[in-house]
Amino acid sequence: MELLHVGFGNMVNADKIVAVVSPDGAPIKRLVSHAKEEGRTIDASAGRKTKAVIIMENGNVVLSALLPETIRGRTGVDDDE
């Protein structure tokens, strides 16, 4: 199990991440809204503006104040993969 730092001392299991997306699009805003209603959100933004939404295998949604590009860089995944 590899833990991925998503900001402010918070970490998630990198093996369980399905997607890391920007929160700006309407479909992602709806997804976050529904997840909040269902209690499936984890706010790892420490009260700051959400810049990335991390969707996990189990349906949980993690909100991060880091940019998606920053999170991708921390995974060690190359652009070629």
Secondary structure as UniProt FT lines:
FT   STRAND          3..7
FT   TURN            8..9
FT   STRAND          10..13
FT   HELIX           14..16
FT   STRAND          17..21
FT   TURN            23..24
FT   HELIX           26..38
FT   STRAND          41..43
FT   TURN            46..47
FT   STRAND          52..56
FT   TURN            57..58
FT   STRAND          61..64
FT   HELIX           68..75
FT   TURN            79..80
//
